[in-house]
């Protein structure tokens, strides 16, 4: 059973840009790069849809907003679970030692 072929992002961008130029037809690009025409259409569409994100501040890398209350709750939960684990490890020690 064969796996699907994986293409690198740089290759996808190159093919999509060639499709956007319009110097060759999709069929010609398909033959040239050895990619199915449907894939070229999908990559071209993805490039057009995501192009505005490139010019966002920070080159499109959006940092998730940190919620201080959620972080505090998560740290409290980590501490609670650590204490429980340590307690149970100590309580089970007599039965696990052989």
N, C-alpha and C positions, 0 to 999 in steps of 0.2 A: 504494500500500500504506500503510495507516494504522498509526501507532504506538500502543502502549498508553497509556492516560491515566495520568499521574503525579499523585498526590495528595500534598500537603504533610503533614508529620507533625502539625502543629497541627489540620488538618482531620480527619485520621484519629482523633486523640484526642477531638475534639469529637463525632464521630459515635459512637465507641465508648462514650463516657460517656453519651450519650443512650440508647444501646442498653442500657447497664447500669441506667439509671434505671427502665426498664420502663414509662414513661408512654405510649409508643407502641409499636406492633408493629414488627417488622423491615420488613414490607412498607410501612408508613406512613413509616418513616425512609428507606427506599429511594426512595420517591417524593419525599419532602421534599428530600433531599440529592442525588438523581440518581445514586445508587450502587447497584450490584447487591447484592442481599441476601447473597450468599455473601461478598462483600468485608466487609460489616458484621460478619458472624459471625467472619471471620478477625481483623479488627481488635479485636473484643471479646475474643476468645480470647487474642490477643497482649497486650492490656492486662492481663488477669487473670493471665497467666503472668509478666509482667515487673513487676507492681506491687510485689512485695517488694524488688526491686532499688532502687527509689526511696528507700527508707528505710535503705539501707546507708550506712555512714560515707562522706562525700564525695559524697553524692547519686548514688550508683550509678556514678560514674566511677572505675573501678578502674585503678590504675596497674600496668603490667606490672612484675614483679619483675626488677630488673637483676642479671644474673649477672656479677660483676666479672671472673671468669676468662674468660668468653666475650667480654666487652668488650675485655679485654687482648689476647686472641688476634686479634680483628678489627682492632684498631689495628695490631698487628704485621703482619698480612696487608696492610693498606692501605699501610704503609711499604714492605714488600717489593715490592708491585706498582708503587708510585711509582718506586722505584729501577730496576726492570726497564724500565719505560716510558721513563724518562729515558736509560738506557743504550742502548736500542734506537733511540730518536730520534737520539741522537748517532752511533750506528754506521751508520744508514741515510742520514745527511745527505749523504755524497758521491754517492749514487745518486739522491737526490731533487732536488738542486740542478741547475738547468739554465741 
